[in-house]
Amino acid sequence: MKSFSLYSISIAIATLAYGLFIFSYPPSYFNDDSLFLANGILNFSIIDFSPQFPGYPSVIILGKTLNYFIDNHKYSLFILSAGAGILLPLMLFLYVKAIKNEKVAFFTFLLSISSVYLLNISLSMLSESVGLFFFFLSLYLLEIKKHNLSGVFLAIAFFARPSYFVLYLAGLVYLYFYKKDSIKDVLIPFIFTTILFLIFIYLSNGMLYFYEAKRFIIGHFSIWGTGQHSEISWLSRIFIIENLPFIFLIFFFKTFFLKHKEEYLLLYILFLSYLLWILLAQNPDNIRHLVPLIFIATIFLATLLKNQKILLSLLICFNLAYTLSSKAKLSPIEQIISKIKTTDRIIFSNRSINILKNNLNTTVFDNYYVDSSTYYKEHSKYYEITSKKPTKVMYKTFKGRFLGEDNYYLILPYSNKFLFK
């Protein structure tokens, strides 16, 4: 009882501190996707990219509910996504406590709340934090045999982050083979809640939703979504200094797997299936696709090192050093906007086109369209914004707030080369 009280007090204090830290940041759009998601709170229309397919209807409904009281769609999305991120380590604690024990659960909490990946999903104003929070909530409810509630929250998770569908599919396979007695109690409320979301989608978008679904899915796999034009590989994303703590899992993987096979079998299935999914079908440009793997691996790491308190303390400090290393409070694109708010020059950019159009009273061109961009650059005064570091021109750097938020570079016209000194 004393131990539980100490854990509870520590978790409450850490969660409150992390919440205050996150809400010390102003809401700031990570990219156009976060803008589209916020716009969807006002007007849910997939065909108008408000937001883009698949629409994330559970995020939209929760955001609309918050916005009813707040009347600020941008801040409503921020509260929702940041709140889910803040509470995710607590949910991981409850889940790990249910499947393992309180000690491992507490170390999982500490490793996850200090993670730079948690900072990413807490501040990016996207759907990852909401999807993961409800996913682990559904796993926790499944473990404590609240099967009906688990099915409801699993549907909410699915419609917050449909791109995690492989996790839901793998979980269904696990239920079928290992918990067949509970599958009906989970599936019926899941299907019922899913039908409610589909009705909401149809009433808001009609058949256009399904036409856009076909276009988007084909485009994802054939044009942009699997890293077809990326200069980055998944190996370069996985083997980075921020992931160094997980090297212990590589060294002890076989022993760890065999020792915890029964209690962590579902997590093993989820981890391996999702790893294959991102390697084959996700774009390595977006490091946030790694987030589910990171938090599952965090559970493994806490279990492996549960008796190594000094080492765990060092790893938590290691995490915090990277989490607290950035001084930026706004996303790079919003930092740039604050600098050139009153410009009379036209803007060229390779990222965040819609954010620029919404915030600047000037013409904005997408540098993806090379021929038109080249023409207008030859006949106009302009600024150029890029996420690729320039090599032969004057530029100003605007740094990201967290791992996965790329630095942006504002290429300076020669006449204004001292503008940002």
C-alpha positions as CSV (number, residue, x, y, z in Angstrom):
1,M,0.0,0.0,0.0
2,K,2.9,2.3,0.9
3,S,4.6,1.5,-2.4
4,F,1.5,2.1,-4.4
5,S,0.9,5.5,-2.7
6,L,4.5,6.5,-3.5
7,Y,4.1,5.6,-7.1
8,S,0.8,7.3,-7.3
9,I,2.1,10.6,-5.8
10,S,5.2,10.5,-8.1
11,I,3.0,9.9,-11.2
12,A,0.6,12.6,-10.3
13,I,3.4,15.2,-9.7
14,A,5.2,14.2,-12.9
15,T,2.1,14.3,-15.0
16,L,1.1,17.7,-13.7
17,A,4.7,19.0,-14.3
18,Y,4.7,17.6,-17.8
19,G,1.2,19.1,-18.5
20,L,2.4,22.6,-17.3
21,F,5.5,22.2,-19.5
22,I,3.4,21.3,-22.6
23,F,0.9,24.1,-22.1
24,S,3.7,26.6,-21.7
25,Y,3.9,26.2,-25.5
26,P,1.4,28.1,-27.7
27,P,-0.6,26.1,-30.2
28,S,1.5,26.0,-33.4
29,Y,0.8,24.1,-36.6
30,F,3.4,21.4,-37.3
31,N,2.5,21.3,-41.0
32,D,-0.5,21.6,-43.3
33,D,-1.9,18.3,-42.0
34,S,-2.4,19.9,-38.6
35,L,-4.0,22.9,-40.2
36,F,-6.4,20.7,-42.1
37,L,-7.3,18.8,-38.9
38,A,-8.1,22.0,-37.1
39,N,-10.2,23.2,-40.0
40,G,-12.1,20.0,-39.8
41,I,-13.3,20.9,-36.4
42,L,-15.1,23.9,-38.0
43,N,-16.2,22.2,-41.2
44,F,-15.7,18.4,-41.6
45,S,-15.2,17.9,-45.4
46,I,-12.8,15.3,-46.7
47,I,-13.1,16.5,-50.3
48,D,-12.0,20.0,-49.2
49,F,-9.1,18.6,-47.2
50,S,-10.8,19.6,-43.9
51,P,-9.1,17.3,-42.9
52,Q,-7.5,15.1,-45.5
53,F,-8.6,11.4,-45.9
54,P,-9.2,9.3,-43.8
55,G,-10.7,12.2,-41.9
56,Y,-10.0,11.1,-38.3
57,P,-13.7,11.4,-37.3
58,S,-13.2,10.6,-33.6
59,V,-10.6,13.4,-33.3
60,I,-13.0,15.7,-35.2
61,I,-16.0,14.9,-32.9
62,L,-13.9,15.3,-29.7
63,G,-12.5,18.5,-31.1
64,K,-15.9,19.8,-32.0
65,T,-17.1,19.0,-28.4
66,L,-14.2,21.0,-26.9
67,N,-14.7,23.8,-29.4
68,Y,-18.3,24.2,-28.3
69,F,-17.0,25.5,-25.0
70,I,-13.7,27.1,-26.2
71,D,-14.8,28.6,-29.6
72,N,-11.2,28.4,-30.9
73,H,-10.7,25.5,-33.3
74,K,-6.9,25.8,-33.2
75,Y,-6.7,25.8,-29.5
76,S,-9.4,23.0,-29.2
77,L,-7.2,20.7,-31.3
78,F,-4.1,21.6,-29.3
79,I,-5.9,20.9,-26.0
80,L,-7.1,17.5,-27.3
81,S,-3.9,16.3,-28.9
82,A,-1.6,17.7,-26.1
83,G,-4.0,16.3,-23.4
84,A,-3.9,12.9,-24.9
85,G,-0.1,13.1,-25.1
86,I,0.2,14.2,-21.5
87,L,-2.0,11.3,-20.2
88,L,-0.4,8.6,-22.4
89,P,2.4,7.7,-19.9
90,L,-0.3,7.3,-17.2
91,M,-2.2,5.0,-19.5
92,L,0.9,3.0,-20.2
93,F,1.5,2.7,-16.4
94,L,-2.0,1.3,-15.9
95,Y,-1.7,-1.2,-18.8
96,V,1.8,-2.5,-17.8
97,K,0.7,-2.7,-14.2
98,A,-2.2,-5.0,-15.3
99,I,-0.1,-7.3,-17.5
100,K,3.2,-7.2,-15.5
101,N,3.6,-5.4,-12.2
102,E,3.7,-2.0,-10.6
103,K,7.5,-1.6,-10.6
104,V,7.9,-2.2,-14.3
105,A,4.9,0.0,-14.9
106,F,6.4,2.9,-13.0
107,F,9.7,2.7,-15.0
108,T,7.7,2.5,-18.2
109,F,6.0,5.7,-17.1
110,L,9.2,7.5,-16.4
111,L,10.9,6.4,-19.6
112,S,7.8,7.4,-21.7
113,I,7.1,10.8,-20.1
114,S,10.7,11.8,-20.6
115,S,10.8,10.6,-24.2
116,V,11.3,13.1,-27.0
117,Y,8.8,11.2,-29.1
118,L,6.1,12.1,-26.5
119,L,7.0,15.7,-27.0
120,N,6.5,15.2,-30.7
121,I,3.0,13.9,-30.4
122,S,2.1,16.3,-27.6
123,L,2.9,19.4,-29.6
124,S,2.4,18.4,-33.3
125,M,-1.4,18.9,-33.2
126,L,-2.0,15.7,-35.2
127,S,-3.9,12.5,-34.4
128,E,-1.1,10.2,-33.1
129,S,-1.5,11.1,-29.4
130,V,-5.3,10.6,-29.5
131,G,-5.1,7.3,-31.4
132,L,-2.4,5.9,-29.1
133,F,-4.1,7.0,-25.9
134,F,-7.3,5.3,-26.8
135,F,-5.5,2.3,-28.1
136,F,-3.7,1.6,-24.9
137,L,-6.9,2.4,-23.0
138,S,-8.6,-0.3,-24.9
139,L,-5.8,-2.8,-24.2
140,Y,-6.0,-1.9,-20.5
141,L,-9.7,-2.4,-20.4
142,L,-9.3,-5.8,-22.2
143,E,-6.8,-6.9,-19.6
144,I,-9.1,-6.1,-16.7
145,K,-11.9,-7.8,-18.5
146,K,-14.0,-4.7,-19.4
147,H,-14.5,-6.2,-22.8
148,N,-17.5,-4.1,-24.0
149,L,-15.8,-0.8,-23.1
150,S,-12.6,-2.1,-24.7
151,G,-14.5,-2.5,-28.0
152,V,-15.9,1.0,-27.8
153,F,-12.5,2.7,-27.1
154,L,-10.8,0.5,-29.7
155,A,-13.2,1.9,-32.3
156,I,-12.5,5.5,-31.1
157,A,-8.7,4.7,-31.4
158,F,-9.2,3.3,-34.9
159,F,-11.1,6.4,-36.2
160,A,-8.6,8.7,-34.5
161,R,-5.6,6.9,-36.3
162,P,-6.8,4.5,-39.1
163,S,-3.2,4.2,-40.4
164,Y,-2.6,2.0,-37.3
165,F,-5.0,-0.5,-38.7
166,V,-2.3,-3.2,-38.7
167,L,-2.3,-2.9,-34.9
168,Y,-6.0,-3.5,-34.7
169,L,-5.8,-6.4,-37.2
170,A,-2.9,-8.0,-35.3
171,G,-4.9,-7.6,-32.1
172,L,-7.9,-9.3,-33.6
173,V,-5.8,-12.3,-34.7
174,Y,-4.4,-12.5,-31.1
175,L,-7.9,-12.5,-29.7
176,Y,-9.1,-15.2,-32.1
177,F,-6.3,-17.6,-31.1
178,Y,-5.7,-16.7,-27.5
179,K,-8.8,-15.1,-26.0
180,K,-11.6,-16.5,-28.1
181,D,-14.0,-16.2,-25.2
182,S,-13.7,-12.4,-25.2
183,I,-13.7,-11.7,-29.0
184,K,-17.5,-11.5,-29.3
185,D,-17.8,-9.1,-26.3
186,V,-15.1,-6.8,-27.9
187,L,-16.3,-7.0,-31.5
188,I,-20.0,-6.2,-31.1
189,P,-19.5,-2.8,-29.4
190,F,-16.5,-2.2,-31.8
191,I,-18.8,-2.8,-34.8
192,F,-21.6,-0.8,-33.3
193,T,-19.4,2.2,-32.6
194,T,-17.8,1.9,-36.0
195,I,-21.3,2.1,-37.6
196,L,-21.9,5.3,-35.7
197,F,-18.7,6.8,-37.0
198,L,-19.5,5.7,-40.6
199,I,-23.0,7.4,-40.3
200,F,-21.3,10.6,-39.2
201,I,-18.8,10.4,-42.1
202,Y,-21.6,9.7,-44.6
203,L,-23.9,12.5,-43.3
204,S,-21.0,15.0,-43.5
205,N,-19.4,13.9,-46.8
206,G,-21.7,11.6,-48.7
207,M,-20.4,9.3,-51.5
208,L,-17.6,11.8,-52.1
209,Y,-15.8,10.3,-49.1
210,F,-15.5,6.9,-50.9
211,Y,-14.3,8.5,-54.1
212,E,-11.6,10.4,-52.2
213,A,-10.7,7.2,-50.3
214,K,-9.9,5.5,-53.6
215,R,-7.9,8.4,-54.9
216,F,-6.0,8.8,-51.7
217,I,-5.2,5.1,-51.2
218,I,-4.0,4.6,-54.7
219,G,-1.9,7.8,-54.4
220,H,-0.4,6.7,-51.1
221,F,0.9,3.4,-52.4
222,S,1.9,4.5,-55.9
223,I,3.0,8.2,-55.7
224,W,3.8,9.7,-52.3
225,G,3.0,7.6,-49.3
226,T,5.7,4.9,-49.1
227,G,8.8,7.0,-49.5
228,Q,9.0,6.7,-53.3
229,H,10.8,10.1,-53.6
230,S,12.4,10.2,-50.2
231,E,16.1,10.7,-49.7
232,I,15.8,9.2,-46.2
233,S,15.7,5.5,-45.3
234,W,14.1,3.8,-42.3
235,L,17.5,2.6,-41.2
236,S,18.7,6.2,-40.9
237,R,15.5,7.0,-38.9
238,I,15.8,4.1,-36.6
239,F,19.6,4.2,-35.9
240,I,19.8,7.7,-34.4
241,I,21.3,8.9,-31.2
242,E,17.9,9.5,-29.6
243,N,17.2,5.8,-29.9
244,L,20.4,4.7,-28.2
245,P,18.7,3.5,-25.0
246,F,17.0,0.7,-27.0
247,I,20.3,-0.8,-28.0
248,F,20.0,-3.0,-24.8
249,L,17.0,-4.7,-26.4
250,I,19.1,-5.7,-29.4
251,F,21.7,-7.3,-27.2
252,F,19.3,-9.2,-25.1
253,F,16.4,-9.8,-27.5
254,K,16.5,-13.6,-27.6
255,T,16.7,-14.0,-23.8
256,F,14.1,-11.3,-23.2
257,F,11.7,-12.8,-25.8
258,L,11.8,-16.3,-24.3
259,K,11.5,-15.1,-20.7
260,H,8.5,-12.9,-21.3
261,K,6.8,-14.7,-24.2
262,E,3.5,-15.5,-22.5
263,E,2.8,-12.2,-20.8
264,Y,4.1,-10.0,-23.7
265,L,2.9,-12.1,-26.6
266,L,0.4,-9.5,-27.7
267,L,3.0,-6.8,-27.6
268,Y,5.4,-8.9,-29.6
269,I,2.8,-9.4,-32.3
270,L,1.9,-5.7,-32.3
271,F,5.5,-4.7,-32.5
272,L,6.5,-7.0,-35.3
273,S,3.4,-6.5,-37.5
274,Y,3.7,-2.7,-37.2
275,L,7.4,-2.8,-37.9
276,L,6.8,-4.6,-41.2
277,W,4.0,-2.2,-42.0
278,I,6.1,0.9,-41.7
279,L,9.0,-0.7,-43.6
280,L,6.8,-1.7,-46.5
281,A,4.1,1.0,-46.6
282,Q,5.0,4.2,-44.7
283,N,7.1,7.2,-45.6
284,P,10.4,7.5,-43.6
285,D,10.2,11.3,-44.1
286,N,7.8,11.3,-41.2
287,I,9.6,9.9,-38.1
288,R,6.3,10.0,-36.1
289,H,5.4,6.7,-37.8
290,L,7.9,5.2,-35.4
291,V,6.0,6.3,-32.3
292,P,3.9,3.1,-31.7
293,L,7.1,1.0,-31.9
294,I,8.9,3.4,-29.5
295,F,6.3,3.1,-26.7
296,I,6.0,-0.7,-27.0
297,A,9.8,-0.9,-27.0
298,T,9.8,1.3,-23.9
299,I,7.7,-1.3,-22.1
300,F,10.3,-3.9,-23.1
301,L,13.2,-1.7,-22.0
302,A,11.6,-1.0,-18.6
303,T,11.1,-4.7,-18.1
304,L,14.6,-5.6,-19.1
305,L,16.3,-3.0,-16.8
306,K,13.8,-3.1,-13.9
307,N,16.6,-4.0,-11.4
308,Q,19.1,-1.6,-12.9
309,K,18.0,1.7,-11.2
310,I,21.2,3.6,-11.8
311,L,21.2,2.7,-15.5
312,L,17.4,3.5,-15.8
313,S,18.1,6.9,-14.1
314,L,20.8,7.6,-16.6
315,L,18.5,6.7,-19.5
316,I,15.8,9.0,-18.2
317,C,18.3,11.8,-17.9
318,F,19.4,11.0,-21.4
319,N,15.8,11.3,-22.7
320,L,15.3,14.6,-20.8
321,A,18.5,16.1,-22.2
322,Y,17.1,15.7,-25.8
323,T,13.5,16.6,-24.8
324,L,14.6,19.9,-23.2
325,S,17.3,20.7,-25.7
326,S,15.2,22.9,-28.1
327,K,14.5,26.5,-27.1
328,A,11.9,27.1,-29.9
329,K,8.3,27.6,-28.8
330,L,6.7,28.0,-32.3
331,S,7.0,25.6,-35.2
332,P,9.6,26.7,-37.8
333,I,7.0,27.7,-40.3
334,E,5.2,30.0,-37.8
335,Q,8.5,31.4,-36.7
336,I,9.1,32.4,-40.3
337,I,5.7,33.9,-40.6
338,S,6.2,36.1,-37.6
339,K,9.4,37.4,-39.3
340,I,7.9,38.2,-42.8
341,K,4.3,39.0,-41.8
342,T,4.2,42.3,-43.7
343,T,6.3,41.3,-46.7
344,D,5.5,42.6,-50.2
345,R,7.5,39.8,-51.7
346,I,5.9,36.6,-53.1
347,I,6.8,33.4,-51.3
348,F,8.1,30.1,-52.6
349,S,8.2,27.0,-50.3
350,N,8.5,23.3,-50.4
351,R,6.4,22.8,-47.2
352,S,3.4,24.2,-45.3
353,I,1.9,26.0,-48.3
354,N,-1.6,26.3,-46.8
355,I,-0.3,27.7,-43.5
356,L,1.6,30.4,-45.4
357,K,-1.5,31.2,-47.5
358,N,-3.6,31.5,-44.4
359,N,-1.2,33.8,-42.6
360,L,0.4,36.0,-45.2
361,N,-1.2,38.7,-47.4
362,T,0.9,37.8,-50.4
363,T,1.1,35.2,-53.2
364,V,2.5,31.8,-52.2
365,F,3.9,29.3,-54.7
366,D,4.6,25.6,-54.2
367,N,8.2,24.9,-55.2
368,Y,7.1,21.4,-56.2
369,Y,5.9,22.9,-59.5
370,V,9.4,23.6,-60.8
371,D,8.6,25.3,-64.1
372,S,6.2,27.9,-62.8
373,S,8.4,28.5,-59.8
374,T,11.4,29.1,-62.0
375,Y,9.4,31.5,-64.2
376,Y,8.1,33.7,-61.4
377,K,11.5,33.7,-59.6
378,E,12.9,35.3,-62.7
379,H,10.3,38.1,-62.7
380,S,9.5,38.8,-59.1
381,K,11.0,39.8,-55.7
382,Y,10.6,36.8,-53.4
383,Y,11.5,34.9,-50.4
384,E,12.2,31.2,-50.6
385,I,11.5,28.7,-47.7
386,T,12.9,25.2,-47.7
387,S,13.4,22.3,-45.4
388,K,16.6,21.3,-47.2
389,K,19.6,23.2,-45.9
390,P,20.9,25.6,-48.6
391,T,24.6,25.5,-49.5
392,K,25.4,28.5,-51.8
393,V,23.1,31.3,-50.7
394,M,22.4,33.5,-47.6
395,Y,19.8,32.0,-45.3
396,K,18.3,32.1,-41.8
397,T,17.7,28.9,-39.8
398,F,14.4,28.4,-37.9
399,K,14.8,25.3,-35.6
400,G,12.2,22.7,-34.8
401,R,10.8,22.2,-31.3
402,F,11.3,18.4,-31.1
403,L,12.7,15.3,-32.9
404,G,10.9,15.0,-36.2
405,E,10.2,18.6,-36.7
406,D,12.6,19.6,-39.4
407,N,14.5,22.9,-39.4
408,Y,13.2,25.4,-42.0
409,Y,15.5,27.8,-43.9
410,L,14.6,31.2,-45.2
411,I,16.7,32.1,-48.2
412,L,17.4,35.8,-48.0
413,P,17.4,38.2,-50.9
414,Y,20.8,39.8,-51.3
415,S,19.3,43.3,-50.5
416,N,18.0,42.0,-47.2
417,K,20.9,39.8,-46.1
418,F,21.3,41.7,-42.8
419,L,17.6,41.6,-42.1
420,F,17.6,38.8,-39.5
421,K,21.0,39.4,-37.8
